[in-house]
Amino acid sequence: MDQVEEVFREERGRLLAALARRFGDLDLAEEVTSEAIEAALVRWPVDGVPPNPGGWLMTTARRKAVDRLRRDQVYAAKLAVLQVEADRADPVPSADGALADERLELFFTCAHPALAAEDRGALTLRCLAGLSTPEVARAFLVPTATMAKRIVRAKTKIRGARIPFRVPGPDELPERLPGVLQVIYSVFTEGYAASSGPYLQRLDLAEEAIRLARILHRLLPAEREVTGLLALMLLVHARRDARSNPAGGLVLLEDQDRSRWDREMIAEGSELVVAALTGGPAGPYAVQAAIAALHDEARDFASTDWSQIVALYDVLIAIDPSPVVALNRAAAVAMRDGAEAGLALLDELSDEPRLRIYHPYALARADLLHRLNRLPEATTAYKQAFELAGSEPERAHVRDRLDDCRRAVQDSSA
Amino acid sequence: MKYLLLINAGELDVSGGVVGCEPEDWMRFDKEIQDAGVVVAAESLADLVTATRVQVANDGKRTVTDGPYAETREVLGGFYVVDVPDLDAALDWAAKCPGSRGGGSVVVRPVAEF
């Protein structure tokens, strides 16, 4: 059953997208998609798989939708529209029996800026990654009931405010595509560094994000920022096995066993980076991917091309400035020019409200102060980082550093 | 589908106009949206000092008070009701409306269908 479900997982997204577009109602589309798949699970083992499985599912789902609408008075007005729809032919499947792919429309609907930011990722995982509501709830570490409410709220808004199922035109795409990419990337970053909870990484979530990006990349092969985002995630995810120790603790980039990096994934990511950087000014994801590629290609931490990395951060700050990028640039400068230079840059950022509550900022300062042997200041900064760190492994890592620093203070006073 | 565009004025300058939105901008916008044939209703509201609030208690007693005066910085200054295919079309009109500029905002509310 699970294996069959897995097979249907991708088909579900396509079917859902096509039906949502046709009926303009995500709820209805979800219900009849599930019913059609259930019907297939019953019929196909008995009758055999039909010659055109996609078409069979579509026809079955559409029939169920029309039945449902006929029964429901609230939808009476819609029925008139449906009669017109019913006269039209079913979508013509391509030669391999696959449905026309309307998932791109669904990506844009799920990431619509009129939806609450926190609901966009949930809806995208639900509709396009095919996760169940309890799975989405686990992904965002909220109770299932809470997540169910959020998904209902988002779907109600799509229906009630009539958020369309459409791909923005070429003139709107530059404004809307970053929103879709942001949704996918936020799923990935939550997987890469869980913001709370017992685990450092949540690999399933990172893999879902990569899967979504692969679908989007297939649908929009010429959009270089889509390529850049996929490249970035692959190049970072390639280090997953080396990023934590057997006890689940955090292993820093400088201490990672690079033989455990996923070379195949790095090769795929590196190829995509080239495509993302070619043909005009690079976007922020492409530049971040290029930085990740430089780390991945370095034999060891010491031989990392820090000058090139600083140069790429300069580009990133020019096209997409943010305090977090400035923090990362400062850390790279510390590697290129020494701790003092990095610390000076970090201290310039001390008034940034976002960094005050961002534990990597306090931690980066603490590490540089430690390296400069300014131990009392380092201790204070480690304490701040500890207060702010989210997941258990991150907190444990900061605590170890703080203990090292305290020991160094005792040794120097002894 | 019908949408109500609630136009909240932004910061007022000394003469009472919205900064960055001249009367000509409003006239141009109004002509464009009227010519597009999507307007169901539209009004701009008189100054807030002319507003009066009415409340009726459970016992039927009517209370009439002067105001309300804006405690927030945004003041409802007018509205359009447009009939357009979907939210994106409504948002496009809201973005074109001079009321969305100069610190003001346009809130888009679908009209309930019964």
Interface residues (C-beta under 8 A of the other chain):
Chain A: A77 H112 A114 G160 A161 R162 I163 P164 R166 P168
Chain B: M1 P85 D86 L87 D88 L91 V108 P110 E113
